[in-house]
Amino acid sequence: MKIYDTIIIGAGVVGCCLASDLSRSHHKVLVLDKANDVATGASKANSGLVHAGFDAKEGSLKAMLNVKGNRLYPAMCKRLGVPLEKTGAIVVGSDKSAVETLYRRGQANGVKNLFVLSRDELLKLAPNLSEEVTVGLYAKDAYVVSPYLLTICLCEEAIVNGADVRLNFNIAKIEKQGEVFAVTNGNETFFAKTIVNSAGAGVNDVAKLIGSETYEITYRRGEYYVLDSTESGTTKITVFPLPTKDGKGILVTPTIDKNILVGPTSYESDDSTITTVEGLASVKEKSQKLLTNVNLRRAIRQFAGVRSIVGDDFVIEKSKKVKGVITLAGICSPGLSSAPAISRYVISLLGLNFDDKDAKKITPYRLFKNLSTSEKNELVKKDKRYGKIVCKCENITEGDIVFALNRPLKVCSVDGIKRRVRAGMGRCQGGFCSLPVASLIAKYNKIPLESVLKENAKSNVFAGKIRGGSYEV
């Protein structure tokens, strides 16, 4: 019987970061998730910002782990080959005392490179600021990253260093057998000395199965617009309003992939990721108070994410009811920013050591369109699939997609390919490339085209054939 050191329940950015750190430290790890892929919850539907750490209350876990996490990001992304860009961020408004309060909080939290700026100084960073803006706080050490590509690469790194991953795993029962936990879905059972409950919005569902503490969770839905890459000149820096009790507010930011992201709202809701007319209207109204040149008519997509909130801080603690259980609850913003520091914190709670000596590295994702002309020519000579464009909006080739299909973490959904190599992320949002992408998934996974999923179970792209024949890319 194989006994893991740790079973991690939840394959979001925090769970996968922990899996990577533990496996690189030569601990036996298993990651379980009920979804068809990693990063399908809050980890895919957020702003992709690595915050500097000035917003969280002094002395909180959020403050401590955000600042530490921010400083771990450059080395982590370099190791993984995940693009990370230091854009900086400004928080703007007309209340100088509120800006100075944020500055003092940032200083108390240990944030470096913070500056209170006048309107004239801000205009040098964001020339199209609204006339309402008179003062702001500049955080130089803020970054943008792809949250889903980061999570995918962390999981793949965990796999190449010995971790096991089981997706589509709906846990039916968890029981303690002596000093070991048995986790089963009714068909397979896995055993571990410890469990980390990092199930995000489902953390209480897992806690009830374990018999550990549950928490009073509230959900806040955030709605966004994604603007076409033609609008990349809207801003080169992340622009926030002054924060409120409901969050950091509706922002305008460049993404790592040169789109512009506008949002999110912050409405108390259930865990549904619907978008609403009212929410999107609020995004439009409030974004105009930040910048004068936000052109929402160039939006190519709207989406929503859900934040799980427990009080005012992260909950990261050992269970007092069940020995060997650690629960992570309320990991909302700045959860992405804090992920690498949360991982180290959990490792210390587990009583394990972090030591990544002799850890293996993954081969980075590198899209054909980002290569030099000479590199492209050489690659096409070796593999003609790189000479065939599948996604015309994003210039993604068949070779890019096949590369993603042969990674350590297997993918069998159209959205999974989308998150890895951006096929379907462009202006037509997959209107032209979904069929060839699905065909490639079927071909290389050796499954019928009708079995290819858009995302999770029962989201089949095709119901069946209405005529004979087949589709070939």
N, C-alpha and C positions, 0 to 999 in steps of 0.2 A: 504494500500500500504506500503510494507516494504521499508524503505530508509536506505541504508548502510551509515556508516560514510565515507568509502573509497572503491572504486573499484580499484583494482590493475590489470592492463593489462600486462600480461607477467608472466609466471610461471617458470622463471629461478631461480638461487640461490638468486639473490637480491630480486626479487619479493616475493619469498617464505619466505625469512628471514624477510622482512617487514611484510608480512601477519602474521607470527608467533609472532613478537614483538607487533603488533597492537592488535591481538586477545588475547594474554596473558595479555594485558593491558586493556581488556574488551571493546575494540572498535569493532563496527560491520564492518566486512570486507568481501568482495567478490573478489575472484581471477578468472580472465578469461584468457583462452589461446586457441589458435586455434588448438593446437596439441592434441594428444591422451593421453599424459602423461606430467608430469613436467620434466624439465631438458632435453629436447630433442634438444636444440640448443647449443649455446656456453657453457652452463653449464655442458654438458656431454663430450664435446670434447676439453678438455684442459689438462694441465699437472698435475692438482690436487695438486698444490703447494700453500702453505700459505707463501708468501714471507715475509722477515723481514722488508723490506721497505727502503733499501738504494739506490735503483735505480732511483726512481721518483725525478723529479726536486724539489728543495727546495721551500716551500711555496705553492705548488700545492695541489689541492684536492687529487690527487693520493697519494702524500706523506703523508698527514695528515691522510687520511682514511685507508691507508695500515697499518701504524704503529698502529693506534687505533684498527683496525680490527684484526691484528695479536694478540694483547693482549687479545681480547675478545674470541678468538677461543677455548682455553682450557676449559673454563667454559661452553661455548655453546655446545661443543662436549660431554663433560661429562654429561650435562643435557639431551642430546638427546640419549646418548649411542652410538654415532658414533665414530669409531676408529680414532684416531689422533696420529701421531708419529712424535716426534721431531728428524728429521734426520740431521738437519743442512744443510748448503749449502756453496759451495766455488765457487768463480768467479776467473778463472785462465787465465793466459796469460804470456806474456814476457815484458809487458810495465808497469814498476813499477809506473810511474807517473800517468797512467790511474787508476791503482788500488788505489793509494793514493787519487785521486780525488773522487772515489766512496766512500772511507772511510770517507772523509770529508763531503761528501753529506749525508751519513748515520748518521754521528754525528749531522749534522744540522737538519736532520729529526727526531731526537730523538731515533734512533735505538740503542738498548743496545747490549752488547756482540758481538762487531765487532772487528776483529783482522786482521792486515796485516801480512801474513805469507810468509816465504821463501820456496823454493822448498823442502828442507829437512823436514820442518814442515808440508807442504802440503802432503808429501808422507805418513805421519803417518795417515792421514785421507783418502787418496785415493792412495794406493800403485801402481796403474797401470797408473799413469799420463803419458801423452805423454812427450817425451824428450824436446819438444818445450816449455813446461811450466816451468817458473822460479820463478814466484811470484803469489800471490793470496790474495783474501779477504775472510775471514771465517766469516759467519753469523751463530752463534750458534742457534738462535731462529727462525729457518725456519722449517716448518712442511710439511708432506704430509697427504692428506685426500682423501676420495672418493667424488668427487664433486657431482655426481648424487645421491649417497645414502644420502649425507648431505641435498641436496635439497628436496628429497623425505621425509625425516624425519622432516624437517622444515615445509613442507606443511601438513604432518599428525599432527604435533603439533598444527598448526593453526586450523585444523579441530576440534580436540578434545577440543579446547578452543573457539569454536563457529563460526569459519570462514566457509564460503561456497566457494566451488570451482566448476567451470563449465569448463570442457575441451571440445575439439571439438567445440568450440564456435567461429564461424567466424563472427566478428562484421560487420554489414551492415550499421549501422547509430549510431551516437552519437549527441544528441542535448541537449541544455541547456533549461530547462523549469523552468523559475524563478531562484531559487537558487539551483535547483537540476538538475543533469545530468540524462538523459535517454539513456541507452545503449542497443541496440537490435541487434539480428541476424535475425530478420524477424519473428521469432516464439516466442521467449521469450524476455522480456524487464526487465531490472534491473535499479534501481534508487540509486543515491548516491550523497552525498554533495560534495565530492571531487574525483578526478581521479588521479592516479599515472600511467603515461605512462612508463612502464618498458619493452617494447616489443622488446628490442634488435635490431636485424637487421631490424625489422618491425616498428621501432619507428616513422619514417616519415609517414608511411601508417596510423598509428593511429592518429598522429598529424593532418593530413589532414582531418580526420573525425571529429576531435574535433574543428579544426580551430585555433589550437595553432601553435607555431613556428616549422618550419622544419629546418633541419641541413644538412650541406654538409658532407656526410658520405663516407668514403672510406673503402673498405673491404680488409683484408689481410688474405690469406689462409695459414694455418699451417699444414704441413703433418708430421705424426709420424709413427714410428715402435713400436709395442708392442712385447717384447721378452718373451719367455716362462719362467715360474717360476724356471726352472732349471738354469737360468742365474742370479738368485738373488744375486750371489756373485760378479757380475760385479762391483757394487759399493754400499756402504751403506750410502752414502751421495750424495746430489744433486750436480752435477758438471755443471757449466755454463762457457761459454767463456766470455770475456769482451763484454759488450753490444755495439750495433751499433745504428745508427739512425732508423733502421727498427725493433728494439726490443732487447730482451734479448738473442737472438741467439739460436742455436741448443744445447740442453742440454742432459745430461744423468742422469736419476734419478730413484731411487726405487719408487715403488708405495706402497700404503697402503696394497695391496693384494699380494705383493712379486713378481710382475712382474718387468721388467725394461722397462722404457719408453725412447725413443730416438727421439728427434725432439724439436720444430717444425721448419719448414721453415717459411719464411715470404714473400709471393708473393702477390702483389696487384692483385685483382681478383674481380669477382662478388661474390655473396653470395653462390656459389656452393661449396659443400664439396667433390669434386672429389680428388683422388690422382693421381699423374703424375709420369711418369718414371723419368723426370728431377728433380722433387722435392725430390723423394726418393733417387736418386743418390746423391743429395746435402746433405741429412741427413747422408748418409753413409760416404761421404768424410769428412765432418766437424766433425762428432763424433769421427773419428780416430785421430783428432788433439787434442782431450781432453783426451781420454783413449785408451790404447793399446789393451784392451781385450773385446771390444764391438763386439759381435758375432751376426751379423744380419742374419746369416743363421738359427738362432734359433728364428726368428720372427714368431709369430703366427697370426699377424694381422697388417694391415696398415690402418690408418684412417686420416681424416683431419677435422679441425675445422676452423671456420671463425671468425675473430675479426672485430668488427665494431668500426671504429676510427673517432673521431671528433676532429681535431686539436691535441694538445699535452696533453690534460687533460680530465678528466671526465666532463660531463655536467650534473649538478643536480640543477635545478632551477625552480622557479615558472614562469608560463607563464605570460607574460605581456599583451597578447592578450585576454586570457580567464581566468577569476578568478576561482580559485578552482582547477587548473591543475598544477601538477608538472611533469616535464619531466626528465627522466634519459637517456642520450644518450652517446655513446662512452665509454660504460663500458667494456673496454677491460682489459687486464692485467694491474694492479693487482686487477681486479674486484672480483674474488673469495676470495682473501685475505681480501679485503676491505668490503665484504658484510655485516657483522654485524655492522660495523661502518657506512656504507652507510644507513642502515636501521634507525639507531638512528638519523642520520643527516636529513633524509626525515621526520621523525616523528616531529622533531623540526620545519621544514619548514611548515608542516601541522598545526602547532599550537596545537598539541596534546601532551599528557603526556605519558611517558613510565613508567609503574609501574606494574610489573608482580606478585604482591602479590596475593596469592591464585590461581595462574595459574596451570593448570593440566599438567601432564607429560605423554609422550607416553611410551609404552612398547618397549624397544630397540630390534632391530634385533640381534639375536644371532644364528649363524649357528651351526648346529649339529656337524659338523666336528671340531669346536673349543672348544667343551665341554670336560671335563675330562671323563675318562672311566666310572667312577661311575655315573656321571650325564647322560651320554649316556644311560647306562643300565636302569636307573630309567625312563628316558623319553620314551624309547622304550616300557617299561612295560605299561606306561600310553597311548601311542599312537603308534601303530605298523607301522604307515606310516613313522616314523623316522627310521625304520629299512630297508627301501627300497631305494636304491640308484637310482636316475634318471639321474643325470649328473656325469658320472664316472671320467671325467677329473678333476672336482672340488670337487668331493665327496659331491654333494648336494642331499639331500633326498626329498622324496615326502612330508614329514612333513614340511621341510623348505619352499617348494613351496606353500603348503596349508596355512601355516602361513602368507606368503606374500599376498595371495589372500584374506585373511580375515582382512587386515589392514584397517585403516580409509580411506585411499585414494585407491579406487578400481583400479585394474589393469586388463586390458583385452588384453594385447599384449605379445608376446614372448619376445621382447626386454625389456618390462617393468619388467618381471620376471628376466631377465638377469641382469638388473641394481640393483635389490633389493637383490638377493641371489646368483648371479654369475653363475647360470645355463646357460651354453653356452659360458662362458668366458674363457674356457680352451683351450687346444691344438687343439681340433677338431672344435672349434668355433661353437658348436651347431649341428655338423653333425650327431651326434647320439641321442642327447636329445631333439631336437626341436619338434619332433612328440609327445613324451610323455608329454612334457611341454604344448604344445598346447592342448592335450587331457585333461589335468588337468584343464586348463583355461576353456575349454568348459564345463567340468563336473561341476565345482564349480560355474561358472557364469550362468549355465543353458542355454547355447547357442549352436547352431550347430557348429561342428568342422570347417565347411567351413566359419564360421563368425569370427574365431579367426584371429587377425591381427599380422603381424610381428612387425609393429610400428604404423604408422599413417593410416588414411583412405585410402582404396583401396590397402592396402598392404597385402591382405588376403594370409595366408600361403598355403591354399588349395583351389582349384577351384571347386572341387566336387568329387564324387565317380566314379570310373570306373568299380567297381564291388559292389556287395552287401556286407552286413556285416558292422562291425564297429570296431574302434580301441579302446581298453581299456588299461589303464596303468596297 
